[in-house]
Amino acid sequence: MTTIPKAMRLLYKKRLNSIYDGNISHKKSSSRSFVISPGSVRKHTIQDEELVLVKTREDDTLSWDIGKKPSREVMLHSLSLFDTDDELYVVHCHPPNILRFIRDNDLRDIKTTFPEIEYNIGENVNYYTAGSERLAKETHHKLKGNDIIALEKHGVVGKGKDLLKIVDMIEVIDFYCNI
């Protein structure tokens, strides 16, 4: 099984993220907590002990250990992870070819040129400030029923039960967006 730190290094190695960008979260089945990569750290050297355990309280507020700093996209991850009781990963990164493609297109348009792409691609999310509640809510809404969506000027968010397959999906779509 691919771990979050290993997947972060893989995203960096495949040039789908820069050193400080992106975040990954993971929720186990029927859990009220999840782990997420920290914010403001070098993602290509991250270790398991740096991951932040985020707990969801009964009033749906989030808490984590003092001294740990989750990604500023913690709300985006939380909303997307708790759509199901199943185990789930959420990956947010900044693939350059997808970012270039979505300047003038909806990411779904890539399937017009390359119908062999089998992933469910949702409608692009308009630009909202990183870490904002509005970005979290719009991402959550447009990711429902889809494997991946693009965030205007901000990358992509993918979700699924297999972390390596999410990374592969992002790489495949980024490849086609470069053609």
N, C-alpha and C positions, 0 to 999 in steps of 0.2 A: 504494500500500500504506500502510495506517495504521501509524504508528510507536507504540511504547510511550508516549512522552511525549504524543503527540497523543491516544491512547486514554485516558490518565489525565485529560487536560483535558476530554475528552468525557464521561467518567463524572462528573466534578465538575459540569460545565455542566448535565448532565441530572439532577443531584441524586441520583445513585446512590452517591455517596461524599462524605465531608467532606474538608477540606483535607489532613489527615494520614493518612487511612485508605486501605486497599486496596493492592494490589500486582499487578503483571503480570510474567509471565516468557515467554521465547521460546527455543525450542531448534530449531536447524536440523536437517535430515535427517542421520541417522547421526552426530550430534555427541555428544561426551562432556562438552560444556560448554553453558552457557546464560547468557542475560542476564536480570537481574531488576531491578525498580525498587528503589531504596534505601529503607531505613527512616528514620523520623524526619525526613522532609523534606516540604516543601509540594508535594503531588502535582500541583496544578493549575499549577505553574510549572516542573516538572521538565524537564530538557534531556537530550539523548542522552548527553552526556559524564558525566552523573551515574549512568547505569546501571552495574550491577555485573556483571562477568563472573565467573561461578562455574564452577569446573572440578571435575570428578568424577575423583578419583584411582582407581587400580586397586583399592584396598581399599574403594571406594565412599564415602570421606570427601570432604567438600567443602572447597574452598579458594578464596580470592579475594584481590585485591590489598590490601596493607596500606594503611590510610587510607580504604578504602571500607567501607560498612556495608550489607549487603543487608537486605532486609525480614526481620523475625524469622520469617516464614513460609517461609523458604528451603527447609526440609526438606519442607514440604507441596508446594511447587512441584517440587522435585527428584523426589520419588516419582511424582508425576502425569505429569511430562514424559517420564520414561524408560520408560513403558509400551509405547512404540512407537519405532521408528527414524525414523518420519516427522517432518516439521516440525510443531511444535505450540506453541500459546499456552495459557497458563493465566491466568485472571483471577479475582482475589478482590476483592470489594467489599461494601459494606454498604447495599443498596437498602432504603429505609425501609418501603415497602409490603410487601415480601417479609418483612422482619423482623417486622412487625406480624402478618402472616398466619401465620407459623410459630410464633407463641406458642401457638396452639391447634390447629394443623394440621400435617400433613406437607405439604411443598411439592407432592408428587405429587397431592394432593387438588384442586389448582387445575384439573387436567385433567377432573375430574368435572363441574365447573360449566362449563368452557370446553374441550370436547373438540377444538376446532379448533387448540389448541396442539399443535404437532407435535414439540416438542423431547423428548428422552429425559431425564426428570427422575428422579433417584435418590432413595433414602430419605434423610431428614434425618440428619445427624451429630449425636449428642448433644453437650452442652456439654463442652468440654475447654479448658484454658488456652491462650490464643493463643501460638503459637510452640512448643507442646509436641510431643513425639514422638508421643504418643497421638493428638492432633488430626491430625497429618500422616498417620499410618497409617490411621486411620478414614476420613479424607477420600479417600485413595488407594483404599482398598477400595470405598467406596460410589460413587466417581466412575467406576470401571471400567464401560465399556459405556454410560455416560450422558454427556449434554452438560452437565448442571448438577446441582448438589446444594445444599441449604441447610445451613448450620452454625448450630445452636441458639445464639441470642444473639450471633451473630458474622457473619452475612451469607451470601454464596453463593460458590461456586467453579464456574466454567465453563471448558470447554476446547474447543479446536478448531483447525482449520488456518487460519482466517480471523479475525483479531483484531476487525475491525469487525462481523462476524456474531455474535461472542460478546457484544460490547457491545449489539448490537441485541436479541439473545435476552434478556439481562438486563433491558433496558428493557421489552420486550414482557411478560415475566412479571411484572415489577414493576407495570406498568399494570393487568394483569388482577387482581392481588392487591389493588389499590386499589378495585376495583368492589364 
